Amino acid sequence: MSLQGNPSQPRGLKDRNRSCVTTYLDHSFSTDDPDLVSVIDELPLWSAPFGLDLLDAVYLRPNLKALDVGCGLGFPLLELAYRLGNSCLVFGLDPWERALERVKLKIKVLDIKNVEVVNAVAECMPFADDYFDLIVSNNGMNNVEDMKLSLTECSRVSTAGAQFVLTFNLQDTMIEFYQVFEQTLREYQLADEIDKMRAQIYSKRKPLGEVESLLEAARFTIGDIKHGSFNIDFVDGTAMFNHYLIKYWFLDGWKSVVKVEDRIRIFHEMERRLNQSVQIEGRLRLTVPYVTINCTNTKRH
């Protein structure tokens, strides 16, 4: 299986070994350039804490072939490409076509020579066996359809001894909200909805032990698991529900738990309770626990 023929010679990367010792001296820019302004939106609120720990775990060395699974809008893909330099070749893979269009714009405007993006799913990667020396996934494995198959593909396309670093947030993510969610559903005697809420959490955040077992089954040996956590604070529940992070990436999942005819009363009640809790706590704090797992591919031929 290959990408457009031979993945060792991807389009646009023929000049990656060209010396760039002094080319940066020729760099100039204008803050009025609309393209530049449109792409300097890196380090997104949600993915930055995960990604910074991921980058710290990567063993940087020249002449690597690297892959970012679930690269999204380009972080940490482009940062990794910059840090590795032009002796390395970095691919980003994601099924989100519109996101990849934006990544391509960033690559063009920022003139990055050693990176390409591929529109594909993690369960069926268009790369040859034993191709990558490094694979990273920054909170990407949470969003695949089949984690077991995706990890098996990561093993297939990586060499024996390759490093694999992945991050993901844990099941207690935003536990402060989910406790109010469950309490509200329970008081309205919506037991089936509580089960749906728990299933929705599981679909996006597998237990750490289960992920460890899947990694081992895919022939990855876990070398280190680093736990981390960050907080997102809001003035109250109303502000939380209207935050773009919640509206775009969490709200639809929460709404899917509750029948359409019950949504207004359930969400109004949750908003009221969250706002009431602020009077005691002084703020609404949501905690996001996560892990960074550093693995090695130990498959045998």
N, C-alpha and C positions, 0 to 999 in steps of 0.2 A: 504494500500500500504506500502511495507516495503523494506528495503535494505538487500538482502541476508538473509531473514528470519526476525530476530528481530533486529532492528537498535539500540537497547539499549545494544547489545553485539556484536559490530563489531569485525572483525578479527584483531588481533594484538594489542588490547587495554586492555587486561585482567589485565595487570600490572600497569595501569595508576595511581592507588592509592598507589603504593609502595612508601615508604618514600624515598626522594632523598636529604635529608638534607646534606649529605656529599659525595654523589656520584660524584659531580663535581670535588672533589679533586683528583679523579683517572683519570681525563681527560688528554689525551696527544695527540699530533698531530705532523705531519711533513708537512712542506710546500712543500715537494717533492711529496706528495700524489696526484696523478692525479685526483682522485675522489674529494678530498677536493677542489682542484683548480677549478674543473669544476662546483662546486655549490656555490662558494662564489661570485656570480654575482648578489646578491640581490640588492634591492632598484633601480629598473630600472628608467632610465631618465624620461619616460613618466608617470609611475604610482606612483612614489614616492610622489610628492606634494599632489595628491589626497589622497593617502593612509595614509600619516602622519596626515592629518586632520581627516580622518576617525578613526584612532586609538585613537586620542585625544578625540573623541566623545563617544567612547565605555565605558560603565559602567563595569569596571572590578570587578568581584566577583567570589568566588569559586563555584564549582559544576554546572557550566553552560554546556548546550549543544548548540554548536554554529555552524553556517553554513556560508561559504564564497561562494556566488553565482558568478560564472565567475572567478574562482581563478587563471586561466591562469598558469603562470610559478611559482606561489607560493607566491606572495606578494599581500596583507598582510597576507595571510593564515598562513604561518609558523611563522611570527612575532606575530600574534595574539595567536597562540598556545603556543609559548614561554611565552608570557605575562600572559596568563591565568593559565598556570601550569597544572600539572597532575591530579588535581581534576576535570578538565574540559575535555570535549570531543569535538573536532573540526573536522568538515567535510569541504572539498573543493569540489565544483561541477563545472564541465566544460565539454563541448562537444569536446574539442580539445585534442584528444588522445595522440598525441606526447608530448604536454605540460605536461600532467599528468604523462607520463613516466619520464620526468625530475624531476617533483615534488617528485615522488616516490624515485628517486635516492637521492635527497636532504634529504628526510625523513630518508633514510637508513644511509647515510654517516654522517648526523648530529645527528643521534640516537634520533629522536623525537618520544616520546611514545604516545602522545595524539591526533594524527591527522590521518585521512584517506581521500583519494580522491575518487570521484565517477565520472565516465564518463557518463554524462547525460545532457539533455537540461533543462533550467530553466522553460520551459513551461510544463514539465511533470517530476516532481521530484520523485525519488523512495524512499520517506520517508513517515512515518505514519503521520496522522493528529496530530496537537498540540504537536509536538516533540521538537522544538527548542526554547530556551530561548533568543537567540541572532542570528540575521542574519545581515551580512554585504555584500555589493557589491561595489567594488572599480572600478568605471567606467565600470561595467559589464552590467548594464541595457541598455546602449547605443547599445549593440551588439546583443541583443536577437532578435529573429524573431518577437515575439509578446509581447510587453511590458505589455499590459493589462493582458494577460494570465499569464505571468511570475510573476507579482505582486500578482495576485490572488493565485498562487501557494505558494508564500512567506507567504501570510496570512494563507493559509491552514496548512502549516507544522509548523507554529510558534504558541506558546501558547498565550492565552489572556494575555496582559501585556508585551509581549516580545518586546525587543528593535530591531529596524531595522534601520541601518545606511547605506545610499548609497551616492555615489559621482558620478558626471558626468560633463563633460565639456559642456559649453553652445554654443548656435548657433553662437556667434561672435568669436568662436575659429579661430585663424589665419586669422582674418578679413583683415589684411594687404595684405595677399596673395589673398584672394577671391575678394578683390576690384580690383586688377590687372587682375585677371581671368575674372571677369565680364566685365571690361572695354575693354579688348582685344576681347572677344566674341562679344561685342556690335559693336565695330569698324569694325569687319569682318562680321557684319550683320547676326550673328548666334543666332537669338532670341530663337529658340527651344532649343539650347544648354544652354542658360541662365536658362531656365525653368528646364532643366535636372540637372544643377548645384545646383539649389535651392532645388530640390527634393532629390538630393544626400545628401545635408547637413541635410535636415529634417529626412531622413532615419536613420541617425546616431546621430542626436542631436535634440531631441524634445524640444519645448519651455518649460520653467520652469513651467508656468501655467498649461500646459497640463499634465505634470508629476504629479503636485500636485493633479489635479483632478483624475488621475488614482490611486494614492495612497489612496485618500479618498474613492474612489469607492471600493477599496480592503479592506476597513475597517482599514486603518492605520490613526492615528491622528498625524499630524505633530507638533512636539514640537519646533523645531528650524531649521532655514535655514541659513547656514553660507556661505557667498560669499568669494571666493578667486581668485587669479590670479597669473600666473607666465609667464616668458618670455623665449623664445628660440632665441638666437641671432646667426646670420651667417655673415660671411665676405661679402657674396653676394648671389645672386640667384642661381648661379651655385653650390656653396657649399650646399645650401639648398636642391636642387633637388637630390644631391648625398648623402645626409645624410641617414643613415640606417633607422631612424624613418620614414622619408618621403617615402623612396623607398619601405619599407615593409608594411606600414600601411596606407598610404594616396595616393600614386601615382596611384594605380590601380583605385581607385574611381575617381580621377581627369581625368584619361585617358578615363574612361567609358563615360564621358560627351561629348567627342569630337569624331567625326567620324574618322575612321582610316586614311582616306586620308587627313584629316586636322590636324592631331596631330603634325607633325613635325613643320609646320609653326606656329601653335598656341603656342606650348610650347617654341619654339625658341624665339618667340616674347615676351612671358611672361618672359622668362629668361633675355632677353635684357632689358626689362623695370625694372625688379627687380634690375639688376646690375646697371642700370642708376640711380635708386633712392638712391643707396648706396653712390653715389658721393655727394648727398645732405645731407642725414641723417647720413652718417658715418658708418652705419651698417644696416643689414636687421634684424629687430626685429619682431617676431611673438608673439602675446599675446594669452594666453590660460586662459580665464575666466572659473570658475567652481563653483559648489555648493556642500556642504555637508548637507544632509537632515537627521535629527534625528527624527525618528518616534516611535510610540508605537502602537502595535496591540490592538485595542479596540473592537474586534469582541465579539459577545455575543453568548452563546450556548442556 
